Amino acid sequence: MPKAGETPEMGSNPQLGFGRVYARPEVAKFLDNLVVKLLNDPEYCWEEFYSDIKVKGITIWGAAIDTLENTSRFALGEESGPMSILHLFDQPLRITKPYEGYVGNIFLPKEVVRKGEEMSVLINFRTPRKMIVDVIENTYPGIKRENIHVWTLRGSSRTDRIGDLWKEWEDVGVNLIDDDWKLPTGMKAFTDSGTYAPVYSVKAWDDNDGNINVLLCDGYAASAEAVQAASLSPVLDIEAFLNIFTSSFKLPYKKEQNIMSLNIYGDNFEEELSKVLGENPGNEKIEEFKKEILEGIEAQIPIKKGSINADDFFPEKKWDVLAVSGFMCPDPYSGHAGVEKVEDGIYKVGVRLASPRGEKIIVFTLRLMENFEESRLVFSPLLNRFMYGEDYKNRPVKISDSGRIRNELQTLCSDALEFTGEENMTLHFRKIASNVIPEDKQKILGNILEWYVREHPIWFGWLDLKY
């Protein structure tokens, strides 16, 4: 089930796992059947799934999509940040169930990590930050500590989780970036959200006075954004180190980095958990942590490793990526402009294509086919539009609505779906989390789906509703 974001306007976070299948009908049907088997048959494991694909001679391209990065900034009408992100991989992610959580991460220029290896310093998310500063000073002789810039999420809501991390950087005298700090692009950074775009700024540069500067990213992100950002490593010549967190926002990061690797099947789980937390958490919290760890195990997230990187999510270990970014508003970290209005109904939008072989910006000029109010609906999911008041009963129904609504249900409430047979699915409303879809909206959703099933039984015969 998608988990709610840190603030209400964020909605639910994107998941790692199975989204849509786009292929010729016979290929899509074959793959859909394997995915349903992988999701529902505990005896059918990833190795068998991948082997069946190979035997069939099918190549799967994996995709990681975040349709709205910096959702909270978009909702609040901020002038910079909102963007759409698509990563295309030459193989699927090695995940067996949809998964959503949080991930500690640190991103450094590759030359810093290589210098650490020369100094016999193992750098990953668990490395004390003072040691990382020592390595940076050896990598760039003469660099001043105030010119070591650390981007991390800020704000009071993050104090419990990474307040100690901020202090660790401040204690060694580096620049912990605030919202008024001017980036090399000339634009101001923001630290209230958005863990993906700042990774494009991880590098060293000389300022106008000839002083060497370096920027790195540290902290945590939602799982999908973390994996997307980590997959930029071969594109940007950086290194990314990840550590799986829980979905709690109250635990300090030094405790977080040790919880998900605990053995829930061991007789001493409660004792080990209490040792990490420094207190007895009580039965309710114990069960919550067990559930989160089990979700990671069932999805085959590499939770047992103390440090992971993007390679751990790909079956072949050697992989390729194309990272596509569409800029809704100006992006401070690259300096690219957002959507620009040319004249009424005509707009320009820039799209960045980045791969290990280079980077390119393409600018599209688009003309709206309908008036502005009608056109904006095209970009919103049908069910969201209907739940917030659009009249679905008097709107012309198309056969494509069936596929759109099926896809939207798999995004909105994946854990509440049961796949029955090759084509059919059952939606269990009692399994829908109220912090993802509020109860009043669940009732409206039920009315919408009942109407479609009743009025268009041929197109919606695949859907069964259980309350």
N, C-alpha and C positions, 0 to 999 in steps of 0.2 A: 504494500500500500504506500503510495507516495506520502512522505511526511511533510507536515506544514513547515514553512520557512520560519526564520527567526522573528519576523514581524508579520502581522496579518496581511499587509499588501503584497508580500512576496508570493502568496499562494503556496503551492506545493513544489518541491524541488524536482528537477528531472531525475529519472532513474537510470541506473545501469541495467542492461538486460535486453529483453526482446521487445522490439517495437513493431514496425510494420514490415511486411515482406513485399518487395516490388520486383516482379519478374514475369516471364511468360506464364500463362495460366497453369500449364502442366508442372512447371518448375515451382511456382508459388504453392501449389497444392501439395506437392511432394515435401517441400520444406516446412510448410505449416504443420503437416502431420508429424514430422519429426520433432518440431518444437513443442507441440502439444504433448507428445510422448515424453520428451525430456522434462517438461514441467510437472507431469502428473505421475510418471512411472518411476518410483524410487530405485528400481533395478536397472534403469536405463541411464547410463552415466555419460559425461561429456565425451570421453574417449570413444565410446560407441557411436555417439552422435556425429562426431567429426569424421570418424572412419566411414560411416554410411555416406556422408557427403562426398568424401574422396572417392569411394568405390563408384558412386554414381557419376563421377566426373564433373561435378558442379563446383564452380568457384563462387564463393560468397564474399561480397564486399560489405564490411561492417560500416555502420554510420553512427555518429554520435551528434545529436542535434539539441541545441538549446535555442528555442525560438525567441526567447526574450531574456538575454543576459542583463543584469541590473534592473530587475523587475520593479524593485522599490523606487529607484530613481525615475523610472518611467511613470509609475503611478503618482509620484509627487511632482511631476512636471519639471524635473531638473534639466538643465540645458546641455549636459554632456553625459555620455556613458551608455545609454541603451543601444544594444546591437543584437543581431542574430548570428548564431555560430553553427556551422556544419563541418564536421570532420569525416572524411571518407578514408577508410582503411582498406588494405588489400586482403584482409581476412577478418573473420568475426572475432569479437571479444570472447575470451574464455570464461563465460559466465553461464550458469545453468538455471538461474531464476532471476526475475527482476529484483534489483537491490537498490536501496537508497539509504544513505547514511552520511557521515562526515569523515573527512580525511585530513590529518595533519600533513602539511607539506612545506618544503623549503626549496627554492629555485636559485641556483648559483651559476655564474659563468663557468663553462667547462674548464677553463684554464685554472680557476681557483681549486677545483676538485683535483686536477692533475698535480698541482703544486702540493696539495695535501697528501697525495700518494707518495710524492718524493720525500715529504717530511714524516712519513709513517703515521699520518693523522687520518683516521677513518672518518669521513664526513658523511653524515646522514641526518635525518630529522632529530635524532637523539643526541647529537654532538653538542656539548656545551658551546654557547654562542661566543664566549671569550676565545675558545680555541679556533673557531671559524675566523674571528677577527685577526688572530695571529697569522693564520694561513693567508688571509687577504693581504696583510701587510708584507708578507714574504713574496706574494704574487706580484704586487705593484709597489716596489720599493719607493719610499718617500710619500706614500699616500697618507693624508691626514685623516684622523678618525671621523672628523665632522664631514668629510667627503665620502664616507661609507654610508649609503642611503638605504634604509630598510623600509620597504612597503609592507604593511600588514593591515588587516582589518582593525578598525578602531571603534570607539563608542562604548557607552556604559554597559550595553547588553553583552559585550564580549569580555568584560573585566574578569568575571569568574573563570572563564576558560583560558584566556591568554594574557591576563594582566601581568602574571609573573614573567611571561615571555617579553612583554614590553620593557619591564624593569631590567631584565637580563641584558637587553640591548642598550638601554639607557645607562646602566652601570659601567659599560665599557666605553661610553662617550661617543657613540655613533649617532647619526641623524635618523631618528624615527620619524618617518614622513607623516605630516599632518595635511589637512585639506587645503591649506593656503600655500603649500610648497610648490614652487614652479618647476615643472619638468623640463628636460632639454628641448622639448617641442615648443616651449613658451606658454603652454597651457597649465592650469592648476590641476594637481592630482586630487582624487577623492578617495576616501578610505571607509565610507559607510557601507559599501558593497562592492561586488565586482572583483572576483579573484582571478579571472581569466586574462583580461586585457593587460594588466600590469606586467604579466610575464614577458610581453613583447619588449619591455624596457629593461630587462635583466641583461646588463652589459657594462663595460667600462668605457669611459670617454674623457677627453680633455676639455675643460671649460675655457672660457675666454681669457682667463688669466694663466692658462697653461698648466693648471692643477689637474691631476688625474682624479676621476670620480668613478665610483662603481655603485650600481643599484642591484639589490637582490630582493626577493619576495619570501615572506615567512608567514606562518600562521596555520590556517586551515580553510577548507572549502567543502561544499557539498560534493558527494562522491563523483557525480557525472562531470562537474566542472573541473574537479581535481584531475581526473583521468584525461580529459581533453587538454588541460594545460600541460600535464606531464608528457603528452604525446607531441608537444611542440619541441621537445628536447633536440631531436635531430634537425629540426627546421631552424632553430635559433642558436645552435651550438651552445646549449646550456645543459645542466644536469638537474634532474628533479628527484627528490627523495620523499616518499610518502609513508604515512603511518595511519592505519585504520583507527578511527575514533568511534565512540558511541554517539547516540543522537541526543544526549543530555547537554544542556548548556551551562551546567553548574559546576562541573568538575574541572580543576586545573589541568592544563595540557600534560604535565608530567605524570599525572595519574591516568589520564585518558590513554596515553600511549602504551599502557600496560594491561588494560582491561580486556580488550577484544581477543588477546592471545591466550587468555586463561582457559583451562580445560574444564568445560561444564560437566563432563562425564566422570571427573575424578571425585573421589570421596572427600577431598579437602578443598573443593571449590569455594565454599563459604569462607573457610579460613584464609585462602589465598586472596579472595576478593576483599575481605576485611583488612588484610595486610596492605593491599594497594590503596584502599580508601582511607586507612588510618582510623577506622571505626567500624562497628557492626551496622551494616546498612538496613537490616530488617528483612523479613520475608518478602514483602512486596517489591522492594528494590532488587533483591536477589533474583526474583523471577523475571523482572524487567530486563536485567542484564543478561540472564540466561537466554531470554527470547532474542535479544539483539545479536548475541554471539551465534545462536543457532541459525538466524537468518543469514549471517555471513558464511557459515559453514555450508548451508544448503545451496547458496548461490555460488559456492566455490571461490569466494573472495579470499585472497591469500592472507588470512588474518594471523596465521601462526608465525609469519616472518616479522622480525623486528623492524625491517626496513624493506620497502618494495619500490619498484619503479614501473614505468609503462610496459616494459618487457613482460612483466608478470601477468599481464592481461591478454597476451597474444599467444596462441598455441604454437606458432612457428618461431617465436622469439625474435626473428628477423622480420621486420614489417615496414610498410611504407604508408605515408599519410599525405592527404591534401587537406589543408585547413582553410576554410572559407569563412570570411566575416563580412556581414552586411551592416553598414553603419547607419543606424536610425538617427542618432545625434552625433556631434563631433566626439572623436575619441582622443582624450588627452595624451594617451601613451604612445600613439603613433602619429598624432597630428592630423589624421584624416578627417575630412568634413562629413557631416551627416546628410540626411535628405535635404535637398535644396529645391525650393519652388521656383520654377522657371517662369510660369504664368499659370493662370487658372486651369487646373486639370492636368498640368504637365510638370513632372518632377525629375530631378537628377538624383541618383543614388550611387555611391561608391561601394565596390565589393573588392575585398582583398583576397587573393589566392596565394597561399604560402605552402611550400613543400621543401624537402631537403635540396631540391635543385634550383630554388630561387623564389622570389616574391614578385607579384604583379598586382597592380590596381586597375580594375576595369570600371568605367563609369557608364551606367545605363541611363538613358532618358526614357521615361515611361509616361504614357497618357492614360488617364482613367477613362473607362468606357461608360461609366455611369456618373451620376452626380456624386459629390463628396460624401454625403451621409450614407448613400447606398453602397458606395465603393468600400467604405471602411468596414462594412459588415463582412466583406469577402475574406478579410484577414482574421476573423474571429471564429472559433469553433462553433458549430451549430448548437450544440447542447448548452454552451455558455450563453449564447444569444437568447435561446429559448428560456433558460432558467432566470434570466434577468429581464424578461418581459416581452420579447419579440413574439408576435402572433404566429405561431407555427401552424395553427389549424387553417388559416386562410392564405398561407403561403404556398405557391405551387410546389408540389413534392416531385423530386426527380429520383430515378433509380439510383443515382450516385449518392443520395442521402443515406442509403442503407450502408454502403461502405464507409462513408464519413463517420456516421454514428457508431458503427462497430469499432473503428479505429479510435475514436474519441473515448469510448468506454474503456478500451484497453489502456489508455493513457490516464484517464481520470481515476479509475478504481480497479486496477489490475488484480489486486488481491481479493476482491469481492466477486471475481468471475470464476466460474467453473466451466471447463470445456467438456461438452458431452457429445461424443462422436466427432466426425470429421468437420462438420460445418457449424454445429449448434453451440451456444453458450448460455449459461444461466447466471443472472446477476442477483447476488444475495445482498439485499439492502442492509441487513444487520451487520454485515462485515465492512460497510463503508464508514471510515473514520469521520467523525463530525468536524474535526479540525481541518479536514481536506474539503469535504462538501458539508456545509452546515445542515442541520436537520430540516430546517424550513425549505432549503433548496433541494434536499433529498426527496421531499414530498412532491415538489414541482417536477423533479426529474422523473419520478414514478408516473406522474400524470402524463408527461410527454411521451414516455416510452410505451405506456399502455395504449395511448391514442394511436401511435404508429403501428403497433402490433395489431390493434383492432381494425384500423382503417386500411392498412396496407399489408395484409397477412402474407402475401406472396413474397414481397420484398423483405419483410421482417420476420419470416417464419423461423429464422435461426435463433431468435431471442426469446428466452423464458425469464420471467421475473418472480423472485421469491422474497417475501417480506418476513 
